Amino acid sequence: AQSVTQPDIHITVSEGASLELRCNYSYGATPYLFWYVQSPGQGLQLLLKYFSGDTLVQGIKGFEAEFKRSQSSFNLRKPSVHWSDAAEYFCAVRSGGSYIPTFGRGTSLIVHP
Amino acid sequence: EAQVTQNPRYLITVTGKKLTVTCSQNMNHEYMSWYRQDPGLGLRQIYYSMNVEVTDKGDVPEGYKVSRKEKRNFPLILESPSPNQTSLYFCASSLQGSGRGGASGELFFGEGSRLTVL
């Protein structure tokens, strides 16, 4: 069965600093990988996704993520964080034959001015 | 505008009083799903539907019912709500497909319904 681990429950960064949120998955074949963001009081919005091809994917709001098969990871990065990036971030994985994604428990990003 | 609409957004009710949370999408998506979000537990799937008249249990279906009579609507029914169903609920939909060359399987979420059961 597929599973997703986001090892950091909370991450605190200063505005302007770089950011990396970790995501590890467990699945035999190449999965479909997603990062979603949930701003306060909002639903989840897709940041980026990976299916195949270039392992470095660009998303909205200046985010990017890198798929590393050898490490079963799909970490989310941003070179310079803005205060408006404070939100909950969810990594998700689904197998090629299933339309049902599995979500990680989320990482809460706190941005200090 | 493509969207998933949930109602009500906020509800306070009492134990045992039946309630329905509606969900409607205007994107002609086949797949629809309900999740609940609780602190420290992330998103947990309650029920999902692959198409009209096709529904299945997710990870935490106890105490909930769903129906899918029309493609656009997927209501969540709490026949006899209890305090442990106090939570933030999300409806989501996606276009089915192969993922590679087909639909991405990206989920589109509603804005959430915060339910409190006293």
Interface residues (C-beta under 8 A of the other chain):
Chain A: I9 Y32 F34 Y36 G41 Q42 G43 L44 Q45 L46 K49 F51 S52 F90 A92 R94 G96 Y99 I100 P101 F103 G104 R105 G106
Chain B: V4 Y31 S33 G40 L41 G42 L43 Q45 Y48 M50 G58 F90 A92 S94 Q96 S98 G99 R100 S104 G105 E106 L107 F109 G110 E111 G112
